[in-house]
């Protein structure tokens, strides 16, 4: 729980327009912190929801440099997301291109496989185990990483939550999934 403020900062650096001013940046950080706190994976939910972090161990202290959230609980949000669902995969800018996001995704996949194994009695043998994620098509680094990890496109839609200027094309939100097999 104590790392969530650092996570919120990384999320704003990763997902929001880099040209926003400090006031808006701080406002977005507080909004993301609030969302993270409301959705926090408490110990009594550890078998169905995980928030994973990557820490860099500096000489002076430990800093969170990466994060993701993987949730297998039934969706209760207005926008119904498929489950299990991977979200908020982000890495601090100075730590990118080192395989940290890929490692987070693989740990999330392992958690989902483990969770499914524990609840195997509730699933028929013909049911596929899928992990879902949504990403903006314009986020080419993330989009390509997911495809290289075996995620396939299931849906594309215009993201109405992002307002664009008159001549800019709309943001496309892509839903991807991956069938998780025993590894």
Secondary structure in CASP SS format (residue, H / E / C, confidence):
PFRMAT SS
TARGET T0000
AUTHOR 0000-0000-0000
METHOD secondary structure of the structure
MODEL  1
X C 1.00
X C 1.00
X C 1.00
X H 1.00
X H 1.00
X H 1.00
X H 1.00
X H 1.00
X H 1.00
X H 1.00
X H 1.00
X H 1.00
X H 1.00
X H 1.00
X H 1.00
X C 1.00
X C 1.00
X C 1.00
X C 1.00
X C 1.00
X C 1.00
X H 1.00
X H 1.00
X H 1.00
X H 1.00
X H 1.00
X H 1.00
X H 1.00
X H 1.00
X H 1.00
X H 1.00
X H 1.00
X H 1.00
X H 1.00
X H 1.00
X H 1.00
X H 1.00
X H 1.00
X C 1.00
X C 1.00
X C 1.00
X C 1.00
X H 1.00
X H 1.00
X H 1.00
X C 1.00
X C 1.00
X C 1.00
X E 1.00
X E 1.00
X E 1.00
X E 1.00
X E 1.00
X E 1.00
X E 1.00
X E 1.00
X E 1.00
X C 1.00
X C 1.00
X C 1.00
X C 1.00
X E 1.00
X E 1.00
X E 1.00
X E 1.00
X E 1.00
X E 1.00
X E 1.00
X E 1.00
X E 1.00
X E 1.00
X C 1.00
X C 1.00
X C 1.00
X C 1.00
X C 1.00
X C 1.00
X C 1.00
X C 1.00
X C 1.00
X C 1.00
X C 1.00
X C 1.00
X C 1.00
X E 1.00
X E 1.00
X E 1.00
X E 1.00
X E 1.00
X E 1.00
X E 1.00
X C 1.00
X H 1.00
X H 1.00
X H 1.00
X C 1.00
X C 1.00
X C 1.00
X C 1.00
X H 1.00
X H 1.00
X H 1.00
X H 1.00
X H 1.00
X H 1.00
X H 1.00
X H 1.00
X H 1.00
X H 1.00
X H 1.00
X H 1.00
X H 1.00
X H 1.00
X H 1.00
X H 1.00
X H 1.00
X H 1.00
X H 1.00
X C 1.00
X H 1.00
X H 1.00
X H 1.00
X C 1.00
X C 1.00
X C 1.00
X C 1.00
X C 1.00
X C 1.00
X C 1.00
X E 1.00
X E 1.00
X E 1.00
X E 1.00
X E 1.00
X E 1.00
X E 1.00
X C 1.00
X C 1.00
X C 1.00
X H 1.00
X H 1.00
X H 1.00
X H 1.00
X H 1.00
X H 1.00
X H 1.00
X H 1.00
X H 1.00
X C 1.00
X C 1.00
X C 1.00
X E 1.00
X E 1.00
X E 1.00
X E 1.00
X E 1.00
X E 1.00
X E 1.00
X C 1.00
X C 1.00
X C 1.00
X C 1.00
X C 1.00
X C 1.00
X C 1.00
X C 1.00
X C 1.00
X C 1.00
X C 1.00
X C 1.00
X C 1.00
X E 1.00
X E 1.00
X E 1.00
X E 1.00
X E 1.00
X E 1.00
X E 1.00
X E 1.00
X C 1.00
X C 1.00
X C 1.00
X C 1.00
END
